[in-house]
Amino acid sequence: MTHTPDPQPRRGFIASLRNNFIAGLVVIAPIGLTLWLIWTVVGWVDSFVWPFVPDAYQPEQLLNRVMGNASPADEDWVTVNVRGIGVIIFLIFTMLVGWMGKGLLGRSFLRWGESVVARMPVVRSIYNGVKQIAETVFAQTETSFDKACLIEYPRKGIWAIGFVSTSTKGELLDKVGVGPMTSVFVPTTPNPTSGFLLFFPTADIIELDMSVEDAAKLVISAGLVYPGEKDTEMPPALDELADKIKSGKSDI
């Protein structure tokens, strides 16, 4: 009677190789994709910047000029493809434009340019849209949800805790006409990640000394946990939720 060898060890070895391969992909894929994305973006910026740089100042021309090569027809001509220099030139140029734009002469030039663009129907719409997006994404200097406050809501005489979002701007401020206003997020209990966005006159808002984390704990606990109390403790799950709200990383 012949004995059939057990194939289990071989299957275990193949499964181990497969698991190692998957584990390797988990480590390599994020790093590889990140490096590829950076390399691609740098190459894209270089391809956009280099056409504006005179040929005499291209890295390839500069290097061959130092080496004494007269033209690309020479046998000793060195071809150079340096990625990243275009990005550096772009950053320096952008900072220089920003520095000039903050000055009196730069602001006057920008106002003149915007007045010219304002006379162009299609270009005006594109410019204003791109400008608003850029100001929202890149020029936002105010911090949001860094202060807790008291507001009278839902009616006079009833108070609620809110988180200061930002100063109200644009049409909302113009149409109401009550002066400076502030956008306030009013959370619900026990889940403070849902709530209401309300707009209050800044004079009607009372800022609190308590931290955003303490205010979040007060809301989550339905008033059971007050700042400074030592005897009452938050349940671990609710305490963790308050920490997420403080850091702005709640994923609920």
Backbone bond lengths (Angstrom), bond angles and torsions (degrees), N, CA, C in turn:
res aa  C-N    CA-C-N  psi(-1)  N-CA   C-N-CA  omega(-1)  CA-C   N-CA-C  phi
1 M - - - 1.464 - - 1.529 108.59 -
2 T 1.328 115.68 125.96 1.466 119.85 -177.83 1.518 109.86 -87.55
3 H 1.341 114.05 148.00 1.463 120.21 -179.56 1.525 109.28 -102.81
4 T 1.321 115.08 123.95 1.467 119.99 179.42 1.519 109.04 -83.35
5 P 1.330 117.53 123.85 1.473 119.35 -179.38 1.528 111.18 -64.90
6 D 1.285 114.53 147.28 1.471 120.86 -178.81 1.531 109.68 -77.32
7 P 1.345 117.89 119.02 1.472 119.18 -179.20 1.519 113.36 -79.03
8 Q 1.336 118.11 -0.78 1.465 120.30 -174.79 1.520 113.46 -59.65
9 P 1.346 119.99 -42.62 1.469 118.75 179.85 1.515 112.43 -58.33
10 R 1.361 117.06 -38.92 1.465 119.15 -179.44 1.525 110.36 -66.04
11 R 1.343 116.78 -42.90 1.444 118.68 177.95 1.522 111.03 -62.81
12 G 1.315 117.17 -37.83 1.461 120.05 177.29 1.513 111.90 -63.90
13 F 1.336 117.93 -36.96 1.460 121.37 179.44 1.524 110.48 -67.91
14 I 1.345 116.73 -43.20 1.463 120.69 179.14 1.531 110.51 -65.28
15 A 1.332 116.04 -41.14 1.463 118.85 177.83 1.519 111.44 -62.98
16 S 1.333 116.90 -36.34 1.458 119.91 177.60 1.521 111.15 -65.69
17 L 1.357 116.09 -41.40 1.463 119.24 177.30 1.528 111.06 -62.81
18 R 1.336 115.86 -41.59 1.462 119.35 179.69 1.518 111.38 -63.60
19 N 1.341 116.72 -43.36 1.460 120.21 179.15 1.526 111.44 -63.66
20 N 1.337 116.32 -39.85 1.460 119.80 177.64 1.527 111.01 -64.20
21 F 1.348 115.61 -38.41 1.468 119.84 179.40 1.530 110.78 -65.27
22 I 1.335 116.57 -43.88 1.464 120.29 179.40 1.526 110.39 -65.11
23 A 1.346 116.28 -41.67 1.465 119.40 177.92 1.525 110.74 -62.16
24 G 1.341 116.41 -38.45 1.464 119.84 177.20 1.515 112.47 -64.56
25 L 1.344 115.47 -39.66 1.473 118.69 177.72 1.522 111.12 -63.31
26 V 1.343 116.07 -39.79 1.459 119.49 179.75 1.521 110.67 -60.61
27 V 1.332 116.97 -35.00 1.466 120.22 -179.80 1.523 111.29 -80.60
28 I 1.351 116.37 -42.67 1.462 120.17 -172.21 1.523 111.96 -79.60
29 A 1.337 117.91 -39.17 1.467 120.48 -172.88 1.523 113.19 -57.35
30 P 1.350 120.49 -50.01 1.473 118.15 179.18 1.522 113.00 -61.56
31 I 1.346 116.26 -41.16 1.463 119.31 -179.71 1.520 110.42 -66.40
32 G 1.341 116.03 -45.52 1.459 119.60 -178.95 1.517 112.82 -63.68
33 L 1.331 116.85 -44.18 1.461 119.98 179.47 1.521 111.46 -65.48
34 T 1.336 116.54 -38.42 1.467 119.70 178.22 1.522 111.08 -63.95
35 L 1.343 117.12 -46.18 1.466 120.52 179.16 1.520 110.90 -64.29
36 W 1.340 116.50 -40.33 1.463 119.32 178.49 1.517 111.55 -63.40
37 L 1.337 116.72 -41.20 1.459 120.50 -179.95 1.527 110.41 -64.80
38 I 1.340 116.42 -44.59 1.465 119.67 178.64 1.518 110.73 -62.10
39 W 1.346 116.57 -44.53 1.470 121.15 179.87 1.528 110.40 -61.24
40 T 1.325 117.18 -41.49 1.463 121.29 -179.32 1.522 111.57 -67.28
41 V 1.337 116.57 -44.39 1.464 119.99 -179.76 1.519 110.90 -65.39
42 V 1.328 116.68 -42.03 1.473 119.82 177.78 1.520 110.61 -61.76
43 G 1.335 117.09 -42.89 1.460 120.06 177.43 1.521 112.37 -63.55
44 W 1.331 116.75 -37.51 1.463 119.79 178.81 1.520 111.27 -66.06
45 V 1.357 116.43 -43.13 1.470 119.66 178.29 1.524 110.16 -64.70
46 D 1.334 117.60 -41.85 1.463 120.73 178.17 1.525 111.18 -59.36
47 S 1.326 116.82 -45.39 1.464 120.30 -179.09 1.516 111.83 -64.43
48 F 1.337 117.58 -25.87 1.461 120.90 178.29 1.529 111.34 -82.06
49 V 1.343 116.81 -34.52 1.467 120.56 -173.90 1.522 112.19 -84.28
50 W 1.344 117.99 -41.94 1.458 121.00 -171.06 1.524 114.29 -59.06
51 P 1.340 121.20 -34.77 1.470 118.59 177.40 1.523 114.35 -60.77
52 F 1.337 117.43 -21.29 1.461 120.10 178.91 1.528 112.59 -88.00
53 V 1.329 117.29 -7.98 1.458 121.52 179.35 1.526 108.72 -92.26
54 P 1.342 119.08 127.20 1.473 120.39 178.89 1.524 112.19 -56.28
55 D 1.320 116.02 147.07 1.467 120.46 -177.74 1.520 111.99 -57.61
56 A 1.307 117.24 -33.76 1.464 119.92 -177.22 1.520 112.46 -65.05
57 Y 1.347 117.42 -19.37 1.462 120.97 -177.91 1.520 112.31 -108.92
58 Q 1.316 117.12 10.19 1.457 120.43 174.77 1.532 109.28 -69.53
59 P 1.339 118.66 144.06 1.480 120.36 -178.67 1.523 112.93 -54.95
60 E 1.330 116.14 -39.02 1.462 118.98 -179.66 1.522 111.33 -64.38
61 Q 1.331 116.88 -42.50 1.459 120.59 179.17 1.525 110.92 -66.42
62 L 1.319 117.28 -42.28 1.457 120.98 -179.34 1.521 111.46 -63.40
63 L 1.330 116.75 -44.09 1.463 120.41 -178.85 1.523 111.33 -64.62
64 N 1.326 116.68 -45.83 1.460 119.02 -179.03 1.520 111.80 -70.29
65 R 1.313 118.18 -28.23 1.452 120.16 175.88 1.518 110.48 -66.71
66 V 1.344 116.38 -39.08 1.460 120.11 176.98 1.524 110.49 -66.13
67 M 1.343 116.47 -37.43 1.465 120.63 -179.01 1.519 112.30 -79.65
68 G 1.311 117.87 -4.63 1.454 120.51 177.09 1.510 115.05 85.27
69 N 1.333 118.33 15.08 1.455 121.53 177.82 1.527 109.48 -86.44
70 A 1.318 115.29 130.09 1.460 120.11 -173.20 1.523 113.20 -84.69
71 S 1.335 118.10 -41.62 1.461 120.51 -175.01 1.520 109.61 -148.84
72 P 1.340 116.52 163.47 1.472 119.30 179.23 1.518 113.23 -61.90
73 A 1.338 118.33 -13.67 1.466 120.31 178.46 1.523 112.32 -74.70
74 D 1.318 118.40 -16.36 1.468 120.72 179.60 1.521 110.77 -66.17
75 E 1.326 115.23 146.74 1.465 120.23 -179.20 1.525 111.42 -67.69
76 D 1.325 116.74 -29.90 1.460 120.69 -177.30 1.530 112.63 -89.40
77 W 1.309 116.91 7.90 1.463 119.75 -178.76 1.526 110.70 -62.41
78 V 1.303 116.52 130.04 1.465 122.63 -177.38 1.523 109.25 -103.09
79 T 1.325 115.52 127.13 1.458 120.87 177.46 1.525 109.48 -92.91
80 V 1.306 116.31 128.07 1.464 121.78 -175.91 1.523 109.17 -121.83
81 N 1.318 116.21 132.07 1.462 122.01 174.59 1.527 107.53 -132.30
82 V 1.318 114.74 88.32 1.461 121.20 -175.83 1.523 108.77 -100.46
83 R 1.323 115.73 112.53 1.457 119.80 178.05 1.517 109.83 -86.07
84 G 1.300 114.88 143.15 1.461 120.31 175.78 1.513 114.19 107.78
85 I 1.349 117.48 -26.73 1.458 118.84 179.64 1.524 110.29 -65.74
86 G 1.331 116.60 -37.35 1.453 119.55 177.18 1.518 111.68 -61.99
87 V 1.341 116.41 -35.98 1.465 120.25 177.72 1.527 110.10 -65.05
88 I 1.329 116.43 -42.08 1.468 120.41 179.07 1.526 110.36 -62.98
89 I 1.339 116.54 -43.67 1.465 120.17 177.84 1.525 110.57 -61.51
90 F 1.331 116.30 -41.72 1.468 120.47 179.29 1.524 111.17 -63.00
91 L 1.341 117.74 -42.90 1.458 120.95 179.61 1.522 111.34 -64.10
92 I 1.345 116.24 -44.59 1.470 119.78 179.52 1.527 110.34 -63.46
93 F 1.330 116.40 -43.41 1.462 120.44 179.94 1.535 110.95 -63.40
94 T 1.342 116.83 -41.75 1.465 120.41 -179.42 1.518 111.32 -65.58
95 M 1.342 117.17 -42.63 1.461 120.09 177.84 1.519 111.32 -64.86
96 L 1.341 116.87 -37.27 1.461 120.10 177.83 1.529 111.24 -64.98
97 V 1.348 116.45 -42.32 1.464 120.06 177.52 1.530 110.70 -64.05
98 G 1.343 116.71 -41.59 1.462 119.92 178.08 1.517 112.26 -62.75
99 W 1.340 116.22 -40.12 1.463 120.06 178.04 1.523 111.12 -64.57
100 M 1.319 116.62 -42.27 1.465 120.58 178.56 1.524 111.23 -68.84
101 G 1.350 116.70 -36.87 1.459 120.38 -178.56 1.510 113.44 -66.69
102 K 1.351 117.58 -24.83 1.456 120.56 179.08 1.518 112.42 -80.98
103 G 1.325 117.66 -13.86 1.451 121.04 179.17 1.515 111.96 -82.03
104 L 1.327 115.54 170.00 1.464 121.29 -178.18 1.521 111.04 -63.42
105 L 1.326 116.25 -45.06 1.459 119.69 -179.80 1.520 111.04 -64.79
106 G 1.347 117.17 -40.92 1.455 120.69 179.52 1.514 112.14 -65.13
107 R 1.342 117.39 -41.57 1.464 120.12 178.95 1.522 111.22 -65.03
108 S 1.329 116.03 -38.48 1.472 119.26 177.94 1.520 110.66 -64.46
109 F 1.326 116.33 -41.39 1.463 120.05 179.08 1.526 110.96 -65.40
110 L 1.343 117.07 -39.67 1.462 120.39 178.98 1.524 111.32 -65.36
111 R 1.331 116.45 -40.65 1.463 118.85 178.36 1.528 111.13 -63.66
112 W 1.336 115.53 -39.85 1.462 118.99 178.23 1.532 110.41 -65.25
113 G 1.346 116.57 -43.54 1.464 119.62 179.21 1.513 112.42 -63.45
114 E 1.349 117.46 -40.36 1.459 120.10 179.09 1.523 111.29 -68.24
115 S 1.329 117.39 -33.04 1.468 119.05 176.81 1.523 111.27 -66.99
116 V 1.345 116.01 -33.73 1.467 119.47 176.58 1.523 110.36 -69.20
117 V 1.342 116.41 -44.34 1.461 120.77 -179.80 1.524 110.84 -64.11
118 A 1.349 116.87 -33.74 1.462 120.62 -178.36 1.525 112.71 -63.12
119 R 1.317 117.36 -17.52 1.471 120.85 179.25 1.525 112.37 -89.54
120 M 1.316 117.75 -3.65 1.466 122.01 -178.16 1.522 108.47 -104.71
121 P 1.328 118.90 110.94 1.477 121.40 -171.98 1.517 114.51 -54.53
122 V 1.328 118.31 -56.35 1.459 120.64 -175.31 1.521 111.09 -74.68
123 V 1.324 116.22 -45.37 1.462 120.56 -179.58 1.520 111.08 -61.18
124 R 1.326 116.98 -35.37 1.461 121.33 -179.75 1.519 111.53 -61.06
125 S 1.315 117.04 -44.05 1.461 120.51 -179.30 1.522 111.21 -65.79
126 I 1.334 116.28 -43.43 1.467 120.01 179.65 1.521 110.51 -63.72
127 Y 1.334 116.52 -45.39 1.466 120.76 -177.35 1.526 110.95 -63.06
128 N 1.332 116.91 -46.60 1.463 119.80 -178.87 1.525 111.95 -63.68
129 G 1.349 116.42 -39.42 1.458 119.11 178.34 1.514 112.45 -64.57
130 V 1.343 116.38 -46.03 1.465 120.16 179.68 1.525 110.69 -65.78
131 K 1.325 117.05 -37.84 1.464 120.62 179.73 1.519 111.20 -63.96
132 Q 1.323 117.41 -43.34 1.459 120.27 179.37 1.525 111.43 -63.74
133 I 1.340 116.13 -41.04 1.470 119.19 178.24 1.523 110.42 -63.76
134 A 1.340 116.77 -44.42 1.457 120.37 -178.78 1.524 111.22 -63.90
135 E 1.329 117.14 -42.01 1.461 119.47 179.48 1.520 111.55 -66.12
136 T 1.334 116.30 -36.25 1.465 119.54 179.84 1.518 111.66 -69.18
137 V 1.342 116.45 -42.29 1.466 120.62 -174.43 1.519 112.26 -81.54
138 F 1.346 117.08 -44.22 1.461 120.32 -170.02 1.517 114.39 -103.15
139 A 1.329 118.14 -26.57 1.458 119.70 -172.45 1.513 112.50 -106.16
140 Q 1.325 118.21 16.97 1.461 120.83 179.02 1.517 109.17 -76.85
141 T 1.322 116.99 109.21 1.457 120.68 -177.37 1.524 112.47 -103.76
142 E 1.317 117.80 -14.31 1.452 119.81 -178.41 1.523 110.57 -81.54
143 T 1.317 114.72 145.41 1.460 119.57 176.08 1.518 109.02 -90.08
144 S 1.313 117.40 147.61 1.455 122.58 -177.69 1.519 109.81 -117.65
145 F 1.341 114.90 145.06 1.461 122.22 177.80 1.531 111.58 56.06
146 D 1.330 116.28 38.32 1.460 119.20 178.06 1.520 111.99 -104.17
147 K 1.366 116.96 -0.64 1.458 120.45 179.93 1.524 109.85 -139.57
148 A 1.322 115.06 144.55 1.465 120.83 172.75 1.523 108.73 -99.25
149 C 1.313 115.90 151.66 1.460 119.31 -176.26 1.522 110.14 -147.41
150 L 1.329 115.37 167.59 1.460 123.57 173.75 1.523 108.41 -112.55
151 I 1.328 115.42 133.86 1.458 120.46 176.73 1.539 108.33 -135.56
152 E 1.303 116.06 152.75 1.460 120.54 177.87 1.523 108.59 -84.36
153 Y 1.324 114.90 107.27 1.469 121.55 -176.35 1.528 108.03 -155.42
154 P 1.330 119.69 136.58 1.470 129.08 8.47 1.523 114.60 -88.31
155 R 1.350 118.55 1.74 1.461 120.17 176.02 1.513 107.42 -153.22
156 K 1.314 115.56 170.92 1.451 120.68 178.21 1.529 110.25 -60.49
157 G 1.327 114.77 136.79 1.457 119.60 178.99 1.514 113.94 95.42
158 I 1.341 117.78 -14.18 1.470 122.48 176.48 1.520 107.08 -113.68
159 W 1.333 115.54 128.00 1.457 120.41 -173.20 1.524 110.56 -109.95
160 A 1.306 114.91 147.43 1.465 121.73 178.51 1.518 108.88 -137.68
161 I 1.329 114.41 153.05 1.462 120.43 176.90 1.525 108.80 -89.16
162 G 1.303 115.36 135.76 1.462 120.92 176.88 1.509 110.93 -135.07
163 F 1.321 115.65 170.15 1.459 122.36 176.62 1.527 108.61 -116.45
164 V 1.321 115.71 126.31 1.461 120.55 -179.32 1.518 109.08 -66.86
165 S 1.331 116.01 123.59 1.462 120.52 -179.94 1.521 110.87 -91.66
166 T 1.337 117.35 -68.23 1.456 121.06 -178.85 1.518 108.65 -166.26
167 S 1.315 116.35 172.99 1.461 120.36 176.78 1.522 109.49 -74.06
168 T 1.314 116.37 136.30 1.462 121.44 179.67 1.526 109.59 -71.23
169 K 1.331 115.87 137.21 1.460 120.87 -175.70 1.525 109.70 -133.10
170 G 1.331 114.58 170.88 1.454 121.85 168.77 1.510 114.35 71.90
171 E 1.327 114.99 -145.26 1.453 121.90 -173.04 1.519 112.64 -61.89
172 L 1.322 117.46 -37.42 1.465 120.12 -179.88 1.513 110.87 -58.09
173 L 1.321 116.62 -43.58 1.456 120.71 -179.26 1.524 111.24 -69.80
174 D 1.329 116.34 -39.55 1.468 120.22 -177.00 1.531 111.88 -69.72
175 K 1.324 116.82 -41.46 1.462 119.63 -175.45 1.529 112.48 -70.67
176 V 1.324 117.97 -34.78 1.461 120.50 -178.17 1.526 110.64 -73.30
177 G 1.339 116.39 -46.11 1.452 120.70 175.58 1.510 115.60 67.43
178 V 1.329 117.46 37.16 1.471 120.56 179.06 1.524 111.53 -110.16
179 G 1.311 117.16 9.44 1.449 119.88 -177.83 1.517 111.40 97.18
180 P 1.330 116.80 -162.47 1.472 120.93 -178.13 1.530 111.59 -57.78
181 M 1.338 115.50 135.77 1.458 121.29 178.95 1.522 109.56 -129.63
182 T 1.317 114.69 158.58 1.460 121.17 -178.79 1.516 109.29 -130.09
183 S 1.332 115.50 137.01 1.464 121.11 175.52 1.524 108.80 -83.91
184 V 1.316 116.27 128.52 1.461 121.89 -175.92 1.528 108.60 -126.69
185 F 1.327 115.81 131.94 1.462 121.19 173.78 1.519 108.45 -95.81
186 V 1.327 115.90 119.85 1.468 122.05 -179.85 1.523 108.06 -102.85
187 P 1.343 118.71 110.73 1.459 121.32 -176.17 1.515 111.88 -79.89
188 T 1.325 115.08 161.91 1.461 122.06 175.44 1.518 110.14 -103.74
189 T 1.318 116.12 162.38 1.466 122.81 179.29 1.528 108.92 -109.74
190 P 1.338 119.91 136.83 1.467 127.67 4.38 1.536 113.25 -95.16
191 N 1.330 117.59 3.80 1.462 120.89 -178.41 1.528 109.14 -105.37
192 P 1.333 118.19 96.08 1.463 120.38 -174.92 1.519 113.87 -77.19
193 T 1.332 117.70 -1.03 1.466 118.94 177.15 1.523 111.32 -79.64
194 S 1.318 118.13 -9.11 1.458 121.76 171.30 1.526 107.71 -111.72
195 G 1.321 116.45 154.31 1.450 118.75 -177.78 1.508 111.25 170.63
196 F 1.333 115.73 -152.41 1.454 122.03 -174.77 1.520 109.72 -130.67
197 L 1.325 115.63 140.98 1.456 121.32 172.41 1.521 107.69 -96.96
198 L 1.328 116.63 114.86 1.456 122.60 -177.04 1.524 109.88 -121.40
199 F 1.327 115.76 153.46 1.457 121.88 -178.41 1.523 108.30 -118.42
200 F 1.341 115.99 118.36 1.446 122.05 -176.30 1.525 110.34 -119.50
201 P 1.337 116.65 147.92 1.467 118.54 167.48 1.528 109.38 -58.43
202 T 1.307 116.51 133.68 1.464 119.70 -175.59 1.520 111.57 -56.86
203 A 1.327 117.49 -32.54 1.463 120.63 -178.86 1.524 111.89 -67.38
204 D 1.329 118.75 -21.53 1.463 121.81 -178.48 1.525 113.20 -88.77
205 I 1.307 117.61 0.41 1.468 121.74 -177.37 1.523 109.17 -99.53
206 I 1.318 115.92 132.11 1.468 121.98 176.51 1.528 108.00 -107.86
207 E 1.309 117.11 110.65 1.460 120.68 178.74 1.527 110.02 -75.35
208 L 1.324 115.46 140.26 1.463 122.14 -178.21 1.522 110.30 -100.18
209 D 1.333 115.12 152.30 1.459 120.24 177.42 1.526 111.86 -80.68
210 M 1.333 117.12 -20.78 1.462 120.03 -178.68 1.530 110.39 -66.56
211 S 1.314 116.28 153.03 1.455 120.89 -179.75 1.528 110.24 -74.34
212 V 1.331 115.46 165.49 1.450 120.28 177.23 1.526 110.44 -62.21
213 E 1.322 116.50 -36.18 1.463 120.18 179.30 1.520 111.12 -64.20
214 D 1.344 117.16 -43.67 1.470 119.88 179.11 1.521 111.15 -65.82
215 A 1.334 116.44 -39.40 1.459 119.35 178.35 1.524 111.01 -64.85
216 A 1.346 116.37 -38.81 1.463 119.85 178.20 1.528 111.07 -65.00
217 K 1.330 117.63 -39.34 1.464 120.85 177.48 1.527 110.71 -63.89
218 L 1.342 116.06 -38.10 1.461 119.72 178.63 1.523 111.08 -63.58
219 V 1.325 116.71 -40.36 1.464 120.93 179.53 1.521 110.95 -70.73
220 I 1.326 116.69 -44.98 1.463 120.76 -177.39 1.524 111.74 -62.69
221 S 1.325 115.77 -39.90 1.473 119.81 -176.55 1.518 112.74 -83.90
222 A 1.338 117.51 4.33 1.475 121.79 -178.92 1.516 111.53 58.43
223 G 1.331 116.00 38.59 1.455 121.04 176.26 1.515 115.46 86.13
224 L 1.328 118.07 7.05 1.467 120.48 -178.89 1.520 112.21 -82.17
225 V 1.319 117.84 -26.78 1.460 121.99 -177.26 1.522 108.55 -115.70
226 Y 1.347 115.48 115.13 1.458 121.00 179.11 1.524 109.74 -106.42
227 P 1.312 118.04 149.80 1.467 120.43 179.00 1.520 111.35 -58.94
228 G 1.320 116.08 133.39 1.461 121.27 178.79 1.503 114.40 94.50
229 E 1.336 118.09 -13.99 1.466 120.01 179.17 1.520 110.08 -75.06
230 K 1.317 116.48 136.21 1.457 121.56 -177.91 1.518 112.50 -104.73
231 D 1.336 116.99 -22.74 1.459 119.63 -173.10 1.515 112.40 -80.58
232 T 1.339 116.83 -34.86 1.458 120.25 -176.15 1.523 109.59 -93.84
233 E 1.313 116.82 129.02 1.452 121.29 -179.84 1.520 110.42 -115.05
234 M 1.303 114.78 146.46 1.457 120.47 177.18 1.519 109.86 -77.81
235 P 1.335 118.23 144.31 1.466 119.78 170.07 1.524 109.30 -59.03
236 P 1.335 118.19 147.60 1.464 120.24 -176.03 1.523 113.63 -54.92
237 A 1.349 117.63 -40.99 1.465 120.34 -178.09 1.527 111.02 -63.84
238 L 1.344 117.07 -43.22 1.457 120.27 -179.84 1.519 111.12 -71.14
239 D 1.335 117.13 -34.32 1.455 120.43 177.03 1.527 110.66 -63.60
240 E 1.330 115.91 -40.10 1.462 120.40 178.21 1.527 110.84 -66.03
241 L 1.325 117.04 -38.34 1.458 120.69 178.21 1.522 111.01 -64.04
242 A 1.319 117.59 -39.00 1.464 120.95 178.04 1.525 111.10 -64.65
243 D 1.328 116.53 -38.23 1.468 119.67 177.30 1.518 110.85 -64.49
244 K 1.337 116.87 -37.99 1.465 119.90 178.35 1.517 111.21 -64.79
245 I 1.326 116.29 -39.88 1.458 119.87 179.22 1.521 110.24 -64.36
246 K 1.311 116.65 -40.21 1.468 120.31 179.89 1.517 111.07 -62.64
247 S 1.331 116.39 -41.05 1.467 120.26 -178.40 1.524 112.65 -84.05
248 G 1.340 117.31 -7.60 1.466 119.96 178.90 1.494 113.12 73.91
249 K 1.350 119.04 25.65 1.463 121.50 -175.64 1.520 112.05 -119.27
250 S 1.299 118.17 22.21 1.455 119.52 179.78 1.505 109.76 -66.37
251 D 1.326 116.63 131.55 1.460 121.59 -178.94 1.517 112.33 -110.27
252 I 1.313 116.01 21.59 1.465 119.09 -178.99 1.514 109.36 -85.37
